[in-house]
Amino acid sequence: MCGIVVYSGRGRDDAPALVLEGLKKLEYRGYDSWGITSVDRKGRVSTLKRVGKIGGADPRSVRKLLGSGSVAVGHTRWATHGGISERNAHPQFDCAGRIAVVHNGIIENYQELKAPLVARGHRFTSETDTELITHYIEEYMGKGLSLQEAARLVARRLKGRSAFVAVDTRSCRIAAARLGAPLIVGVGDKGRLFISSDVSGFLDHTKRVMYIDDNEMAALSGSGDRSRMPSFFEIGSGKRVRKRIITVGWKGGTESKSGYEHFLIKEIMEQKRTIAQAINQDDWRIRQAAGRIRNAFGVFIVGAGTAGRVCAAGEYLFSDIARKHVNSAVASEFASYRHYLTRKTLMIAVSQSGETVDLLDAIDVAKSKGARVLSLVNVFGSTLMRASDDYLMLNAGAEKAVASTKATTAQLSLLTLLAYATAGRLKDGKRLLLDTAAQVNDMLNPRYEDRIKRLARKLKGQKDIFVIGRGVNYPMAEEAAIKLQETSYIHAHGFAGGELKHGPLALVRKGSACIVMAANDDSKREIMGNAMEVRARGGYVIGVAPENSDVFDYWLKVPDAGSASPIVNIIPVQILAYHLALLRGINPDYPRNLAKSVTVK
Ligand code: F6R
């Protein structure tokens, strides 16, 4: 959550423009408000803050207000401490207006740290927790410490996962501290340096990066200094840390909408190829992972939100395909399982971003018990990837829309492949998934989308949508509900078909919409029975199934994909969610109150 981009160059650079461009790439991380502070060649400091999305910021007016210069620091915010206002947008400043700070994450001991500052007369102008960092740096520098040392001492006092960058607008020195939330240094040519919370913040300018690890910080000298290489330190001891420059091969995928109106529909359509891309893995790596799954004493698949629903589907996949018992868990609840973790446990961590704090905390729990971590992750170089013992890339390319689509089906594909490999049937798994990829390619045509659009018109006024499934499609029913909630703001509820009669059926009235995921598997007869129960009470039944039925009021045909049914069943609901958003006047890429990377608890 929240995006940081900082640029420090030399000579005639246009720092505010570079920061603006980088922040636009990070908008998916937070879009409540944004701000940029720049220092021009004459040392003049200007700040621009706005409420709303940075995507709409016009580079010409930003240039007019901020001029050009060689140093700029910017932030796009997802509000945590303090409401959405220009006052609370970052950068935040100390009393003298000299130290500019941008910050991601939460300072858990905020109250405790703020009180003494107030008592010593510091004036707080925002409601953010970030601002206290500026005042502490001000105090430490007032005692003669360098920016780097002052930032280090503050960082040592902060509790909770966060990251901040502080810029001394007088000397143009910069200090960046990582305390559990990502920060990466980009090393450009001719002494041009970037710092960002995500490589996409500077990937168009350099692919050479230096990762700041947890509890470390980076210090950049002023733009006039000859040596432009950053130095790295441990936050705890202040000891110097040596770093290598790594060239990132990851392109981050195409980041334009490629002619589509929104990222969401573009990413849905990209599933024509991302399923095949997800399983395009080295066989030996898949076999090695499968061997670890087979031999582990206790396997947990863990993820948050949509990824959590994928993990729940994974539990069924491993049972059905490999007869292997694995436990799925929601990342934020994983700590409750700590008593079952040992050195023989394998944790499979599933994540698009690789930055979800609930999942990173879950990994810490697993590691503290000596468990091994295998991650399935989309973002190369992410915290999750770097913290795992082994990783497999999802290969879905950058996913920008907040609602996950192509990463979801990539996760499902890779878990299905692993289940087949665990059963010693890797080739069968590959064949099935390649067939599924081809069927999805055929399915995603304009006529299919039109049919779903017609359904969206029928459903756009609904107050509630129910989704039911059984077996592996039970978690997919829950995932369908997440997609509908976040894009259309219609109350949607997904549950197991068998649970209908244990309560939710009381909510079904004439015209209530119920999506039924009816795969051609062992559960078909029973889920159709549940569909009938809804129909008998006047409900409007939408079947997502390979075959039509009299029970369905509306049929969304999907291929008969066998064990890959979760992949094909979720896609029509993704398209439905997109069109419901449009019909209800909602921007499908940026649901209110949500952000793409959830880096707070
Ligand atoms: C919903 C959605 C979220 C994410 C969740 C985990 O469409 O995208 O529920 O799945 O925040 O994110 P990652 O996969 O980045 O760990």
Boltz pocket constraint, residues with backbone or C-beta under 6 A from the ligand:
constraints:
  - pocket:
      binder: B
      contacts: [[A, 304], [A, 305], [A, 306], [A, 307], [A, 308], [A, 350], [A, 351], [A, 352], [A, 353], [A, 354], [A, 355], [A, 356], [A, 359], [A, 402], [A, 403], [A, 404], [A, 405], [A, 482], [A, 483], [A, 486], [A, 595], [A, 596], [A, 597], [A, 598]]
      max_distance: 6.0
